[in-house]
Each structure stands twice: as C-alpha cells, then as structure tokens.
C-alpha cells in the first residue's frame, strides 16, 4: 500500500463545477503540500499545510492531522485548471508523493 | 527573481555517456532538492541539500548517480554511465526552511533526459 493515496486518479468536470481532490497518508508528517503540474510539465507549489485550512483565490486546501487526510477544492472550475494535482507529505527529511490526480475541465 | 533555473531543458545522449544536469536555486533559499519523474514511478526525491550539505541521498538509485552543491547558487546531478532506464524528467526545487517545513517551495522547469 502506498504511503500517500490520492483519489480520484482522473477527474473530468464541466466549467464552473466545484471540484474536490482527496489525499490520505499513512505516515506521521509535519506538513503536507499540494502541487500542480501543468500539461507542459512545469510544477507549481500551491499550498503547504500543517493544520486547518488555507485559501488562495479559487483554491482551498484543508487538512485533518488526526484523520491523516487532506482535500484540495477548486471553486468555479475553469479549463485553465486542467492539470495534474499532486499531494506530497514531508516525513523527516524526505518527501513522499501521491500518484497525482489528472483533472480535465471542459468548457 | 527568475525562479529555479535548470539546464539543459532537453538532453538526448547515448547509453554509456556521462550526463550532467544543472540547477540554480532561488537566491536566499537554503534547501535544494533533486527529483526524478517517470510514468511508472511518478515523482521521486533523489537527494536533498540543506545549506549546501547533502542531508538525505537515500533516494539516489545507484552509484552511477552523484550530486554536488559546491555553493549556494549552483548544484549538479551527474549520471555516469547513463543507461536507457535513466530516461525521465529531472526536476530541481529550492525552498527556505528545513526538513519537511518548506517555505517558498519552487520547482524548476525540469530537464527531460532521453538515453538511447
């Protein structure tokens, strides 16, 4: 079993829909990251979370340390949100990555 | 700031050749990471430097891989000799902070390596 599990693997949505991507992990962590990988390959760090909730524009990330679970939400989704979203957890000096969720938002 | 700068963007080389990938982190960042991304294994951490010192190289696949950070503004990842299974996209990232508390975590654009 992978230490970091994401769901769903693939997600197709219509423009304007509310989107949720989930991440569960099985190791003790200090922080969790959400990354966005664009179709061209570039990777952007969206959030680093150690507790609670963070918001940036239409993106919201939450984490529940006790349940070892995090969610990434996108409100009013847009085709430019189409990307792979990767959950990563920091464990000591190591980073463990989920397999990613491929999101496609159709106009 | 120009962000994390990696070079080259693309590299095609023959099996057995030495390959050197380069990374310039964001000025002021004290942590630097090398990652490899493949379709089969996803994104994997290869090595992590903090203040130019290698902290964790347990992800380096074998002795053919080596990484150096001679100063705060430059790092290299070397593969010698290269093999076709090394074909992947190699990302460099930098941040401030240490360990798993990383601030301003920023990735470079990656180097797509193809070994034929």
Interface residues (C-beta under 8 A of the other chain):
Chain A: X29 X30 X31 X33 X35 X41 X42 X43 X44 X45 X48 X50 X86 X88 X89 X90 X91 X92 X93 X94 X95 X97 X98 X99 X100
Chain B: X33 X42 X43 X44 X45 X48 X50 X55 X56 X58 X59 X89 X91 X93 X99 X100 X101 X102 X103 X105 X106 X107 X109 X110 X112
